[in-house]
Amino acid sequence: MAAVEVRHVMAGDRQKVYDLIADVTRMSEWSPESAGAEWLTGAPGAVGSTFRGDNRRPWVKWSTICTVTVADPGKRFAFAVRAAGRPVSTWEYEIAPHPKGCEVIERVFDQRSLFYKVTSVVTTGLGRRSVRNRRTMVQTLAALARFVERW
């Protein structure tokens, strides 16, 4: 399972950056594909809690159910994504110390079956999801950095 990984250094405190990332209800403020999120079960941001993630592209909208798998404040936040009851991906944010503040490493691991990858070409209009993910991840981390550095 290959990961797509993007790194971005930002002038921000690791804990504050973590708090922003772990508040998935705010992801649409930075991500060009996120249309919002809503906590469904458990304590927001805690391991085992679930949320609905809403996504959009110009011609399609979709939702997924996500479960927080790692919540290590100031260091790492991750969640598993399912759609139609099937595994889709795991998203992970690692926040490492850096002389200029912190470095955020965003990773996504594609977990779709071959059948799901083929059918998602029709539903999302994307032949290679990894290319789109890399582009939106770069945009997301750059927007998050701008926010953190103005904060």
C-alpha positions in Angstrom: 0.0 0.0 0.0 1.8 3.1 -1.3 1.3 6.4 0.5 1.1 9.9 -1.0 3.1 12.2 1.3 3.4 16.0 1.4 5.5 18.1 3.9 5.2 21.7 4.8 7.1 23.8 7.3 5.1 26.4 9.2 5.8 29.0 11.8 3.5 27.6 14.4 3.4 25.8 17.7 3.0 22.0 17.3 0.1 21.8 19.8 -1.8 24.6 18.2 -1.3 23.1 14.7 -2.4 19.7 16.1 -5.6 21.2 17.6 -6.5 22.7 14.2 -6.0 19.5 12.3 -7.7 17.3 14.9 -10.8 19.6 14.8 -12.0 18.0 11.5 -15.0 20.3 11.5 -12.6 23.1 10.4 -10.9 21.2 7.5 -13.0 22.9 4.9 -11.3 26.2 5.8 -8.1 24.8 4.3 -8.8 21.9 2.0 -10.1 22.6 -1.5 -12.0 19.2 -1.5 -13.5 19.2 2.0 -17.0 20.5 2.4 -17.1 20.1 6.1 -17.4 17.4 8.8 -19.6 16.5 11.7 -18.7 14.4 14.7 -21.0 11.4 15.1 -19.9 9.4 18.1 -17.4 9.6 20.9 -15.4 12.6 22.2 -14.3 14.8 19.3 -10.8 14.0 18.3 -10.4 10.9 20.5 -9.4 7.5 19.3 -12.4 5.5 18.3 -14.6 8.6 17.7 -16.3 8.8 14.3 -17.2 11.6 12.0 -18.9 12.1 8.7 -16.6 13.9 6.2 -18.3 15.7 3.4 -16.3 16.3 0.1 -16.9 18.1 -3.1 -15.6 18.6 -6.6 -17.3 21.0 -9.1 -19.6 18.3 -10.4 -20.0 15.8 -7.5 -20.4 15.7 -3.7 -19.9 12.7 -1.5 -19.6 11.7 2.2 -17.5 9.2 4.0 -17.5 7.8 7.6 -14.2 8.2 9.4 -12.9 6.7 12.6 -10.0 8.3 14.5 -7.2 5.8 14.9 -4.4 7.9 16.4 -4.7 11.0 18.6 -1.3 11.9 20.0 -1.7 15.6 20.9 1.0 17.8 19.4 2.5 14.9 17.4 0.1 12.8 15.3 -3.5 12.5 14.2 -4.9 9.8 11.9 -8.2 8.4 10.8 -9.5 5.6 8.7 -12.1 6.4 5.9 -14.9 4.1 4.8 -17.5 4.7 2.0 -20.4 2.4 1.4 -19.0 0.2 4.2 -15.7 -0.4 2.4 -12.2 0.8 3.4 -11.1 3.8 1.3 -8.0 5.2 2.9 -6.2 6.2 6.0 -5.1 9.9 6.5 -2.3 10.7 8.8 -0.9 14.0 10.0 2.5 14.0 11.7 3.7 17.2 13.4 7.4 17.3 13.9 9.6 20.0 15.6 11.4 22.3 13.2 13.7 25.3 13.8 11.1 27.5 12.1 8.1 26.1 14.1 7.0 22.7 13.0 6.8 20.5 9.9 3.5 18.9 9.1 3.7 15.7 7.2 0.4 14.7 5.6 0.0 11.1 4.3 -2.8 9.2 2.7 -2.7 5.5 2.2 -5.1 4.2 -0.5 -6.9 1.1 0.7 -9.5 0.7 -2.0 -9.8 -2.7 -3.7 -9.1 -2.9 -7.4 -12.9 -3.1 -8.1 -13.5 0.0 -5.9 -10.6 1.9 -7.7 -12.2 1.1 -11.1 -15.7 2.1 -10.1 -14.5 5.3 -8.3 -13.2 6.5 -11.7 -16.9 6.8 -12.6 -18.0 8.3 -9.3 -15.2 10.8 -8.8 -14.1 11.4 -12.4 -10.5 10.8 -11.5 -8.3 8.2 -13.1 -5.4 8.6 -10.7 -6.7 9.6 -7.3 -3.1 9.9 -6.0 -2.3 12.8 -8.4 -5.4 14.7 -7.2 -4.6 13.9 -3.6 -1.1 15.2 -3.8 -2.3 18.5 -5.4 -5.0 19.1 -2.8 -2.7 18.1 0.1 -0.1 20.8 -1.1 -3.0 23.3 -1.2 -4.3 22.3 2.2 -1.0 22.5 4.0 -0.2 25.8 2.4 -3.6 27.3 3.4 -3.2 25.9 7.0 0.3 27.5 7.2 -1.1 30.9 6.1 -3.8 30.6 8.8 -1.3 29.5 11.5 1.2 32.2 10.7 -1.5 34.9 10.8 -3.0 33.5 14.1 
